[in-house]
Amino acid sequence: MELIKQSKFLSKILRHDPKSAGVILDKNGYASVSEIIKILKIKKSELDEIVETNDKKRFEYDIHQQRIRARQGHSIEVDVELLEFIPTQSLFHGTAYKNLNSIYKTGINKAKRNHVHLSDNSETAFTVGKRHGSSVVLEIDAVKMVEDGLKFFKSNNGVYLTENIPPQYILKETEKIN
């Protein structure tokens, strides 16, 4: 349970508010592992466990394991070196059922984050959406979005990212759970 709490704090530091912990991120979102260990008051082996067991694979080390970063989900400006990706099928977005009216009017917006997050399967999208209560999974016409000039990226942990999703690209609601 303590490592889950530390993982959430690490996510806050690396994705949203490094200054609150006195952490300096480089342009690619990396922080010093030794600095993070001191701030979290944990051992390197515990940080390794957080990185390895995080259910969404949010964190990654550099090749030498001297630096650590969040792979995506930032609300601060960093370059996590995303590669452009051209989807060949629909993608899925999980959200709270209560957001549907707004989504159908204005689309899926990144809000305070740098990107909208999508997955290549409805199960993962459902898991993301259910964090917010009653959940719905929306199928997105990613192929048409690319044809119309919108861009996608894929993070190292398989999350698909785009700036915003206008409502005309929402194909259907694929699941509802109350």
C-alpha angles and dihedrals in degrees: 000000000000092000090053089054090048090048091054091049090048089051090053092050098045099037107031121004119019092156092064089067096035092250123149116209122202120231090276094053097257124144127191112271091216090053092049092049090054093047095047091041092226138123123257089249089058091050088050089054092051091051094046099042101040103123093222096040088235097163136058138180125223116251092274095043090237094116133039133197143170112257096220143331097088125159090189127071113266132138107234088179097248117187119222112253129198111210118216096193142030119293128210136231124195120208143151116284089232090066096060099094092053092043093053089051102043106010129238108316128195091231108189094346128088094239146014110250123226137171135210093238136048094230093064091044090051091053090052093046097048091065085078100051124258104030138212129184118214122204111221126205094228093164091059091045090057091045087055092052102262117137134229132194132193122216124217091260096054101262114141116220136195136162099246138333115229113217095249089070095059105104102183149320106265102185139016125189121182 
